[in-house]
Amino acid sequence: AVVESQAQLIARWMGVGFVHGVMNTDNMAISGETLDFGPCAFLEHYDPNQVFSSIDRRGRYAYSQQPRIAQWNLAILAECLSLV
């Protein structure tokens, strides 16, 4: 359910060209909502490599990377929960 809600959220973001500037693990919630948008913006034109954080020099949080980052964040959550 957590994965499904996050996937739907990211799909909706991408459908309107939204880019979360720093979508790290502490900015996601199991409810499928996002916390602390930090630097964020909407694409003015399609650019899969667009970033909106001055510290993101490698494109980790680029528009096209959002699904991959969400998957990584969820894998880290699962790893933490597996220890419990």
Buried (B, 14 or more C-beta within 10 A) or exposed (E): EBBEBBBEBBEEBBEEBBBBBBBBEEBBEEEBEBEEBBBBBEBEEEEEEBBBBEEBEEEBBBBBBBBEBBBBBBEEBEEEEEEE
